[in-house]
Amino acid sequence: MSMKSFLFFATVLLYNVTQGQNSTTTIQADVLVVGGTASGISAGIQSARLGVNTIIVENTTWLGGMLTSAGVPAFDGNHAMPAGLFGEFRKRLYDHYGGPKAVSTGWVSNTLFEPHIGDSIFKSMAMEEKYLKVVYQYQFKKILKNDNLIIGAEFYNAENSNIIRVIAKRVIDATEQGDVLYDAKIPYDLGMESNEITKEQVNFSGANDIVQDITYVGILKDYGIPQPLILRPLNYDSTEFDGSNTNFYKDTTRKRPSVDAKKMLDYGKLPNKKYMLNWPIYGNDIYLNVVEKSPEQRLILLEQAKQQTLRFVYFIQKDLGFKNLALADDEFPTPDKLALYPYYRESRRVHGLVRMTIQHISTPFNTPQSLYTTGIAVGDYPVDHHHKKNSNAPQHLEFFPVPSFNIPLGALIPENSNNLIIAEKSISVSNVVNGTTRLQPCVMQIGQASGLLAALSIIDNVAIKDVPIRKLQNILLAANGYIMPYKDVTQKDKYFKSVQKIGATGLLRGRGVSEGWANSTYFQPKEQVDLKIFIQKWTEKYENPIMDMNQEFMTVGDAIKFAAILKKTTPQNLENNFYKNWISKALLKFNLTRPILRYELAEILDCYNIFESFEVDFYGNTIVK
C-alpha cells in the first residue's frame, strides 16, 4: 500500500477508534461519494479501482440502495447488455444461487434475488478494494465550501450526534433524492416540465411538481405452516385493494385485472420462497411527494406509505387466504420488517451540461446534438411511469415505446458547478426520460461512470469538464461497459469493442426498434456499408478521398483510402500495412473490389485509431484540431 493510501486509511481508522459522544472528526479523501445507493457503491468501486482514495458515506447499515435497502431486488431491463459493474454484480448473483435459471423466479424480471444477499455481495465487492472505505449510519447534513468551491460534506449520526466532515477533491451526489445538489443550491427540476421546454409532445398542460408514486416494499416469506395475521392496521378496508387480482374483483367500475392472486405474488417471486411486494395495480404504490421535505418531515409522511403496505400484507393474509405467508424475518434489520426506506422512482434532476430528452432516445441519430456519441451507459427498458395513485398526473406514460438507448456523459455534470458530479436518479434528464434511466442497470452504470469521471479528473489533474470523453469511454469498455446500446453485437463477439467505438463516432449508425419489455438498437454487423451515410459524418473532420461517389456501398479498397487519411499517408503506401492488419484481425476474403461489411470496417479502422480521431465534446460535436 502506498504512503498516500496508508495515511488516508489511518485517518479513517483514527476516526473509528476515537469517536465519542458529540464528537466532530475530519477525514481527508480524494473522492467522496454521498450515499451507498446502487449508483453510490458503483461509483465508489470504480473510483477505487483506479487507485484513488475514495470514501462512501451511507446513512443506513446496507449498500445497494433501491436494489437492497429499498427492497426492489429485481433488474428491470438490460438482460442482454450486462454492462460493467452491473454485469459483474449479476455474475456474482449467478454464482451464489447457481446460475441464471436459479434467479429467474418471478415474471417481472429475468433476475431476482433476496435483498440481504445483494447487500452482502455489494459489501464483499467494496471490501476487495483497498482504496475504498465505507462509513455507515451517517446522514448527509450539508456541503462544505471554500468560497464557491465545493470541498466536501458534513454528516451526522442520528443516534449519538457525532459529526464527521469529509474533505475531498471531488464529490459525487449519489443520494436517492438529490439532496447534495439541493444543498449546494444548484439549479434543478422536480416534477414535469412543460412541452415548451422539452418539445417532447407529451406534457401540454404546463410544468407541475408531480412525481411518480413511491412504494414501501415488504418481503413476504412462505414459512410452510400457517402464520399469525399481522396486527390489523388502522383504517383497514379490503375494498382498497379491489381489482388488484381476479380473486378479489367486486367493483366493476375499476379496470378488470389480468392476473389472479397467485400470479400477482409470482410477479416478484424471489429465491427461497419469498415474494417482493411492489404491486402497482391497486396494491402498495402510494402518491407522496416528500422530495423537498426535511429528513424529519419525510419520516412522518412516509409512515403513510408503510401503513399502505401493511394493509396490503393483511389483505393478502386475511382476504386472499395466503395463511403461510408473513413478512420475512431474515431480510431487513427493521422493527417492522419492511424495507429500510421506500422505493423512490423520482428525485430532483440537475440542470446539466446537456439535458437528455425523449428525442435523444427515439431519434438519436437525427437530433441537433449528437449526444449518443458521448454515451457512458445503456438501457433498453420502456419509459415506465407509476401514476396510478394520482389522477392529476398524465396516465399515458405507462410503457411509452422507445428503442434501446445510451446516456450522455454531460448529463452527469452540473452546468454551473465545479467538483460535483451527479449520479443515481438526479442526472440531467427530462421527467419523461427519467421513467427509464431511473432503472437499476442504468443507475449502476451511471454510478460507475461518475466514479470513473471523478477519478480520472484527479489522476490527470484536470477539471471534471476537461476529462477527454474518448479516454473515459475507452476505460469503460475495458471494464466491460457499453457505450452504445447495440443488441446484436455482444461482449462474446470478438469485434464488440471496435463496433462500440465506431458506433460512438456516428460513422456507422444503428437501427432502433421498440420491442416491448426489451427494446433494441441493431448494428447489423454483416450488412454492407452505406457510403453516403459514412461520408456524411466523416466530412465533419476530414475531406473526402478521391473515389466514385455514385457507388452505393463502400469497398475494401475504399476503406484503405479512409485509413490512409487517418494515418496521414497515401493509399499506395498503406496497402501492405492494411493487408497485415486485415489478417491480424482474422478478417476473411481480402478483395479490394468487394463491398466491405460493417463489422469488418469497424475492426480494420480500429487499427488506425478511428475512435480517438473523432474525439467529441459534451454536446456531441466532433472536435476538429
N, C-alpha and C positions, 0 to 999 in steps of 0.2 A: 504494500500500500504506500502511495506517495505521501510525503510530509504534508502536503496540502490536504489530502483526504484524511490523514490521521488527525490533524488539527480540527478539521470540521467535525468529525465524529467524537473527538474528545470533548468538544464544546457541547454537543448534544448529550453525551454521557454525563457530563458535569451537571447539565440541566436535570437529567433524570435522577441523579443521586441527591442533589442538594435542595430540590424544590420543597417548599413547606407551605404552610397556610399563608394566603395572601402574598405570595412572593411574585416577583417580576423577573424574568430571565430573558436575556437577549441571545439569539442564535444567529450565526452567520451561515449563509448558503449562497450558492451560485444561482440556483433556480428554486423558487418557492411555488408549489402547487397548492392552491387553496381548494380543498375538497378531495377526498379519496373516492370520487364517483367513478362511473365507468370510463369517463374521459380522463379523470384525475389520475387514476392508477396507471392508465396507459401513457399519459404524459410523463409521469414520474419514472416509469421503467425505461422509456425511450431516451429521456434526457440522461439518466444514469448510465445507460449503455454506451453513451459517447464519452464517458469518463468525466462527467460534470457533476459536481456535488449538488444533490437535489434533496429537497425535503417536501413531503406531503403532510399537510395538517388536516386531519379529518375530525368531524365533530361527533362521530359515533365510534363504536368498537369494531366496525366492519369496513371492508373495502369492496367496491364494486357498484355502489350507487343503485340505480334502478334495477340492475341485474340481480342484486343480492339484498341490500338493505331495504329497498322498496318492494321486494318480493315479486319481481317480474322476471323469473329465470327462464326466459324463452327468447330466442333470437327471431326477430322479425326481418326477414329478407337476407340477402347475401349468401344463401346456401351454396351457390355456385361460384361465389367470389370471396373465398376465405382470406381476406386481405390482412396482412401484417399481424399485429398483436391479437386482433380478433380471431384470426385463424389459429394462432398459437394457443390461445385460451381454449378454443373449441377442441383442438387436438388433445389438450390435457383432460378435458371432459371425456372425450372418447376413451382415452387411456384409463381413466378412473372407472368408468361404467362398463367398458368392454366393447366399444365401437359405436358407430353411428346408429345402428338399429336400437341399441340399448337406451338411447336418449330421444328416439323418435316415438314418444309415448302419447303425445296429445296432438290434436289436429290443428292447433293454432300455429305450430312451428315444426320444423324438422329437428330442432334441438331444444330439449327441455331438461332441467336439472334441479336439484334441491338447492335452495339459496345458501345454506350453510356450506355446502360443498364448493359452490362458486366463491364464497368468501375465503375458504381455506386455500383454494388454488391461487387466487389473487395474492394472498399473503405469502404463499410459498414463492411465487414469482418475484414479489418485492424483496423477500429475504435473500434471494440469489444475487441481487445487485449490490455490490459493495459500496457504490456511490449514492445509494438511496436510503433515506431514513424516513420512517412514518411515525408521526405523533398522533395519538388517538385522543378523543374526548375533549377536544378544544374547539370552541366555536369562533368563527370569524367575528371580530369586533369592529375593526376599522383598518383602512390602509395607512401606511406611513409614507410621508413625502419629505423631500428636501426641495424647498421651493415648490415648483410644479412637477417635479420628477418623482414618480412612484419608486420607492426604495424598499418596500416590504409591507408587512401587515402585522397587526396585533390580534391575539387570540386570548380567550378566557375559558377557564374550566368552570362550568356552572355549579359543580359540587363543592369545590374548595376555594373558588375565587382566584386561583392562581392565574397569572398572566404570562404569556410568552410573546416576545417581539422577535420576528424573523426579518433580518436584513438580507436582501437578495438583489442580485443584478437583474433578474427577470422574474416577473410574477405571472402566473397563469391562473385565470379565473375558471375553475372547474366546479363551481358551486351549482346546485340544482336550479337556482333562481337568478343567477347573475348578480349576486349580492356585492361582489367586489367592484364591478363596473358601476353599480349604482352608487356605492360609497365614494368612488373616485369622481363622481359627477360627470361621467362620460355619457354623451347622448345615446339614447336607445329608444326602441319601440316596444310597446306592450299591447297586445291585442291585435286587432285587424286594421291594416292600412286601407285607405280608400283606393278605389280603382284609378283615380287621378295620379296617384303616386306610383303604383306598381305597373299599371297598364296590363294587368293580368286578366281582365274581363271576368272578374269574379265578384268583388265586393263593390256594388254600385251605390250603396246607401251611405257611404262615408265612413270615416275611421271610427272605431269604438274600442273599448277596453276589454272586450270579451275574449277570454282564453278558453282552452279546452277543459273538459271535465277532468277531474282527478279521480284517483281510486286509492283507497286504503286497503291494501291487499292482505288477505289471510290465506294461510296454507292449511287445508284440511288433510287429515290422515285417516286411513282406514285401519282401525285398531283390531278388526277381525271379530269383535264382540260388541254388543250394544253399549253405547256410551251415554252418560247422563247428558240431558239437554243443558246447554249453557243457560245462565240466568236470563229469564225473559227480558229483553231490552225494553226500555221505556217507550211508550207510544207505538208498540208493535202492532202492525196491521198487515196481514198476509196479502191484502189486495195491492200493496205497494209493488209486489213482485209478480203480479198477474201479467201473463204474457211473456215471462222470461223463458218459458218452455211449454210444450204442448200438454204436459201433465198438470199444469195449473194455468188454464186459459178460460176465464169466465167473462171478462169484459171484451166483447167482440168489437167494440169501437177501437180497441188497440190492434195494431198490426199482428196478424197471426204469426206466432213463432214457427221457425223451421226446424227446430230440434226438440227432442224430448229431454227429460231431466237428466238421464244418463249421459246423453251426448253433450248437454250443457256442461256437465262436470268434466267429461273427457276432453273438452276444449283445452283445458290447462292441466291435463294429467301429467304428473311428474313420475320419475322413477320411484320405486319403493312405496307404491300405493298411496301417493299423495296427490293433492289437487290444488292448483293455483286458483284462487277466487279473484278473477279480474274480468267480470262479465258485464258488458256494456248495455245489454238489452234488458231493461227493467231489472237490472242487477245492482252492483255496488259502485258504479260510477256516480259521481256527485258533482254539481257545479259549485265550486268555491274559488273565488279569486283572492288568494292570500299573498300574492307576489309582493305587493307594496306594503305588507304588514310587517311589524317588528317580530322577532322570534317569539316573544311572549304572546303577542296577538295571534300569531299563527297557531300556536298550541291550543288556544281557546277555540278558535274556529275549526281546527282540524278534529276536534272531538266530535263534531257533527259527522265527519267522514268516517270516523271509527264506529260510531253508532249505526251508520248506514250498513257497514259491513257486518257488524254483529247481528243486526236484524236479518241480514241475508243468510248468515250462518244458522240462525234459529229457524228461519223458513226452510232451509234445506234439511235440517234435522227433524223438525216437527211436521211441517206441512207436506214435504216431499217424501218423508219417511226413511231417510238415509240414517238409520239408527247407529250404524257402525262408524260413522264419520264424526270427527270432532277436530277442533283446532290442534295442529301438530304441537307436541310438547318438546320436540327436538329440533326446532328451527330457530325462531327469533328469540333473543335474550331480552324479552319484554314481559312485563307483568300480565298483559292481556293477550299475549301470544300472537299479536298482529305484527306487521312489518315495522321496522324501526322508524320509517317515515313513509308518507304516501308516494304514489307514483305520479310525479308531475310530468305532464306531457308538453308543457309550455312554460317559458320563462321570458325575462327581458331579452331583447335581441339588439345587440350593439349596432351602432352606425359604423360600419366597417369601411375599409378602403373601397370595397365593392359590395353591392347588395345582390344576392342571388335571388332571382325571381323564377316563376314557373317557366318563363321563356327560355331560361338557361337550361332547363330540363327538357322541355318539349321540342325546342328547335335550337340546340346548342351551336350548330354549325352555321346558323343564319341570324345570329343576334349581332347588334352593333359592336359589342365587346365579346371577343373570343375567350371567355373566361375558362372554357373547358381546357385550354392549353396550360392552365395553371393548376390542374387538379391534384388533390392530395388525399382524396378519399372517394369511395364509390358506394352507390346504393342501388337497389332495384325494387324496393317496396313501393306500392302505390301511395299517393297522398292520402293519409288516413287521419281524419279529424273526428274527435269524440265530442259531440254536441247534443246528445240525446236528452240531457237533463237541463238544457237551457233553450227554451223555444224561441228566444230572441236571436239566437245565433243562426247563421246560414246552415241549412240542413243538406245542402247539395255537395258538400266537400268529402263525403264518405267515399273512399276508394276512387278518388279522382284519377283517371288514367294517365300514365306517363311512361316513357321508356326508362331504361336504366340510365344513370347519370353519374357525374362526378361533382365534387365540391371544390370551389376555387380557394386557393391559399389566402387571398386578400380578405375573405370573409371572416378570418380569424384575427384580423388586426384592426384595432380601433382607428378611426380616421384621424383623430387629433390627440393621440397619446403615445408616449414612449414607454418602453419597458413592460408593457402589459399585453398579454396575449389572451384571447378568449377561446374557451372550449365549451364542452357539454352542449346544451341547447341554446346558448346565448350568442351564437355566431350571427353574422350579418346575413340573414335570410328573411324573406317575406313571411308573413303569417301563414300563407298557403304552403310555401315550401317547407316550413318547419314541420308540417304534417308528415314528411318523410325523412328529412335529415335528423329528426329527433330520435330515430330508432337506434337500437343498441349497436349493431355493427357499424353504422355511420359514426356514432358518438365515440366509440372506441378508436376508430381511425382518426377522427378529429383530434382526440387527445394525443394520439401518437404523433401526429403532425405538429401539434402545438409544442410538445416536448422536444421534438427534433428542431423546430424553429428556434426555440429558446436556447438550446444547447449550441447550435451552430453559430448563432449570433455572438455567443460568449467565446467559443473556440476561435472564431475568426476576428473577434474584437470589432464587430461592426454593429450598426443599429439593426433592429429587427427588420426594418423596411429595406435594408441593403443586403440581406441574405439572397444569394442567387437562387432563383427558383429551380433551375435545372439541377443545381447541386443538391438541393433538398430532395427533389424528386428522384434523383439517382440513388440517394441513400434509402429512401422509402422502398424503391424497387429492390435494392439489395437486402432489405429487411422483409421481403416477401409481400410488400404492399402493392396496391394497384393505384395507378394514376388515371387510367381510362377504363370505362365500365364495359369492356368487351366480354361477352359471354362465350363466344365460340373460339376463343384462344385462352386456354387455361394455363396455370402455372406448370402443368405437366408437359406442355408443349415447349420444345427447345427454343422456339423463336418468340416466346412470351414477352421477354423484356424488350426486344427490338420492336415488336408490334406496339407495345405500350408507348415506347418512345416516339416512334414515327406518328402514332395516333395523336400524341400531345403536340406535335408540330403543326397539325392541321393539314399536312401534305396529303395524307390518306385519311379519309373520314369514314365513320361507321354509319350504319342504318339503324335508327331507333325504332323499336316496336313495343307497344303496350300489350302486355300479355298477362294481365290479371295480377296474381299474387307475386309473381317473379318476372318482372319486366326485363327487357333485353335491349342491348345495342350490339349489332353484329358487325364485326370487322370484315368478314368474308375473305379469309386469308388466301384462298386458292382461286379467287377471281382475278381477272386482268386489271391492269392499272389504267384508269381514265386519264389520259394525258392532259386534257384541258383543265380538269379539276386540280391535278397536281401542280400544274404551272401557275394556276391562279394564286395559290399560296406562295409558291416559290418566288414569284416576282415581287413579293413584299421585301425581299432582301437581295436577290441576285437577278442578273439578266438571264434571258433565255439562251440556251445553247443553240447552235445552228442545227435545225432539223426540219423535217417535213411536218408542218403544223396542221396539215389536213388529215393526218392519220388519227384514228380514234384511240388506239391503245399504245402505251409505251413498250418498246422492245428492250431486250437485254443490251443491245448496242446503244440505245438512247440512255440507259441507266449509266453507262460508262461516262457519257458526256456530263451528266449531273455530278457524278462522283469526281470528275476531273476539276470541275469548278470548286468543289469543296476542298480539294487537295491543292488547288492553285497550280494546276499543270494542264497539259493538253491530253485529249483522249488517247492519242497515239502513245504518249509516254506512260500513260496509266494502264493500258490494256493488259499488260503482263501481270502487274500487281493486282489488278481487278480479278483476273482469272485465278490467281493464287488464293485470294480471299474467298472467291466463289467456292473453290474446292475445300478450303479450310472450314467453311460453314456447312459442308456436306450438301450443297445445293446440286440439283441434277440438271442434265440437258443444257449444257452451256452452248447456246446457239444465238449468235448476235442478232439474227433476224426474227426470232420468235417473240411473241408478247411475254413480258416478264410478269410473274404473279405477284400479288400484293405482299405476301409474306416473304418472297424472295427479295423484293425491293427493300423491305424493312430490314432484312438480315444484311444485305450487302452494303446498304448505305450506313448502317450502324458501324461498319468498319471505318467509315470516313467521318465519324462524329457528327452525323446529321442532327442529332438531338441537341448537342451543345451549340451547334452552329445557329440553331433557331432559338436562342435564348429569348425569353419574353419578360415583360414587366407584369405587375399585378393586375393590369387591366386587359391582358391578353394581347398586347401589341408586340410584334416582333421587334427586337432591339437591333437596329442597324448601326454597325460600327465602321 
